[in-house]
Amino acid sequence: MRAVVGSDERTPLTDAVEADMRARGVEVILIGPPAGEEIAWAEVGRRAGEIVSAGEADCGVLFCWTGTGVSIAANKVKGVRAALCGDAATAAGARRWNDANVLAMSLRTTSIALAREMLDAWFATDPDPAEAESIAGLEAGR
């Protein structure tokens, strides 16, 4: 599995999530300050969305101060379904019912322990096939 991880800041949280994902055997593509680049949250979200949309990564994990900006920017890219999550149950639901392919988190409110719980839920949950028609309807409307 390959995932893009991006943020407009490099923090202990972004470093911990990168390390956690690598420990899970995920090949990580970094963008933004975690990769040594100085780019704003909007560019982080857009570039990550493009990487996921192009099939260069299976999913993405994004961060900004609230998580809202990167999720909005990523969702502007066709084929991206970014979900801003603040707990493991929401992350699992985003995967299950919305087939979310980008997980967005807040740098302000997410602890390392909480991020790991969300990653556990995210990677353990598959999309519900019964929701495929709803997801296809969203994609057709873009």
ABEGO torsion letter per residue (X at the ends): XBBBBBBABBBAAAAAAAAAAAAAGBBBBBBEAAAGBBBBAAAAAAAAAAAAAAGABABBBBBBAAGAAAAAAAAABBGBBBBBBABAAAAAAAAAAAGBABBBBBAAABBAAAAAAAAAAAAABBBBAAAAAAAAAAAAAX
